[in-house]
Each structure stands twice: as structure tokens, then as C-alpha cells.
Amino acid sequence: MPTWGELLKQITSLHAQGKTDALDIVRRDALTDLANYTGRNVILYASSHLQKPGVAPELLSITNEDVEGLMEVMHGLSGNTLDIIIHSPGGRVEATEAIVKYVRSKFSNIRIIVPHEAMSAATMLACAGDRIMMGKHSFLGPIDPQFLLATSLGTQSVPAQAILDQFDRAKQECLQDRNNLAVWVPSLQQYGPALLQQCENALALSKTLVEGWLKKWMFKKSRKRNEYAKEVADKLAAHKDLLTHGRPLDRVFLKNTLRMKIDFLEKDQQLQDKVLTVYHATMHTFSMTPATKIIENQLGRAFIKRIAVVVKQPGQQQAPQHIPQAPSPQLPRPPKTSSP
């Protein structure tokens, strides 16, 4: 396997030869090589959330537009097997449901490969696979829904369960002593009239979807599939136990504690090398281009979001935009920080 630095040298060499699409060449060659090795279709679904954390969330997270990207890259694929390489911070639950419905209408055998992290709604997407492949460095995350609330400290992402718990605590303390009402009023005023019900609905939806997907696919051959699927969904959504939405859940916990069907990437060294080559080539693309999200298959078909830098005119503010097209590779240069 070429290392992160060796891939950079390869990209630089190709660029020196006049290959302005050097980044695309290296990344797509790696995807083709992986598909040829496994004999399965492969789709890369990756976000630049680690390289571009300040970018608008809709450019990085799972959205309804991603169904259009998957339609593009699934065109021309044959057979019923598919590997999806996921690297994502998550996103909209409803969009994830739409993606699962579409992908499952096309492929009956799906393996999810997580080279680094698939968090939140991306964890939900992983739970729709027949199996999940992870390395020692790979993580899934909790699936408890988050709400964006406008507070006196600015817009904040707050777990739905934490909102419900805080309201229950306020109710109990105010019932015990009405003087506590003055303390709680400033916090409670930020809650809209339907927020508590929305929190309950969002929690129920996340768990219902994951439980249903696990029963239908991952645990379909188990006589205890109903019990196992419910246990996994409950534990992945248990904010009180996991404490934070960003909690990294490793493969040992997922396999041994939750009984999920997890394959260890290191068991096949050649496969690990090819998967990590795809991952590192993708991270180079994110570091050196305006690309924010890549959806791409082994045939070179791609749907790529990017930030389009607008030339600032006198008196105007410069604003990022996004265009779903291939990135324009720039002269390779080492990013400020290397990929894990």
C-alpha cells in the first residue's frame, strides 16, 4: 500500500507530467483496483468535514440531494453486490431513509466499509448494510437526534434526549419549590411550543428505522433478530449512557457487546491496503481542492460538491457556493495536517 506521503509523491509526479487531473486519476484508479480485487461494485461516499470544518453543514452532511448523486453513480452498475465506503459526520435522518430505500432497491447484498468514521446518521446508514467492515482506527457513533436551537450563546446543536431530560428536571424542581421557576424560565423560553413532541418523534424515528433495517438485513438469519435489533437501536440512541453525540464506538464494542456483524479490515491485508489507498487519495483531494463531498463509483462516474470561490467585488462580501461537479485539481501541496 502506498503511504499517505507516497500517494502525494505520485500525485505530484503526475501533475508534473501535465496531468492536471492527477488527483482524480489516483483516486479513481484506487477505486477500480478495489473493485477488481473484491469482484463487487464499490461506491465512495465521503465528506471533507475533517479538512473543512467551517463549511456550511449542508455541503458536508447527508442531504436529500445525495439521492441524485447516488442515481448518477449507480447508473451502469450491474450485479446485486455493493460495497459502500462511508466517511461522513452524518446529517438528516429523512435523507438517510431515502438513501437506504433507493440503494436497497438496487442491491440485495451490501457491505459498508468504514475507513475512519461514520457518525450519527451515517451510523444509521451503516446499520442498513448486511455487514460492516472496520479497522482498528474506525468508529461509528450514537444515533440520538440533534436539534439546532437559537440560544443567547448562538445556534447550538442539542441532543433531543437532553432537551427532554432538562424539561423533566425543570418540572420536578419547580414542583418541589415554585421559587425555582425564576431560575428555569430563561432556559425554557427557548423551547418552541412543539419542540418536546418533535424530540420524542425524532428519537422514535431514529430507533424505529435502525431497528427495522437491522432486522431486515444484518440480523435476518438470526432467530433472535427482533431482540438483537431492538437492543442495538436502543443502545445506539441511549444519550444517557453514551453521554455525548460524538462518542466514538469502536468495532470491539459493536461486535462483542452489540453483536453486530463486524468484519475486521486487517484480516485481509491486501483489502485493507486497497481500502486505505482509496481513503487517503480522497483525503488528498479534499485537502487540495474545493471539493466538500464525493460520491463516486469504480467506473469513474462521480457527483462532487465543491465550494466555488467567488471573486470579491468592491463593497461585496465573498461567499462560498457549491456546485455538484468534478473538482479542479490544484498543484499538490502537503496539507497542514495529515489524515489519520
Helices and strands as residue ranges (DSSP letters): H 4-16, H 22-38, E 41-47, H 57-60, H 65-74, E 81-87, H 93-106, E 109-114, E 117-118, H 121-126, E 131-134, E 139-140, E 146-151, E 154-159, H 160-176, G 178-180, H 181-188, H 195-213, I 214-218, H 225-236, H 239-242, H 251-252, I 253-257, E 262-264, G 265-267, H 269-288, E 291-297, E 302-309, E 320-322
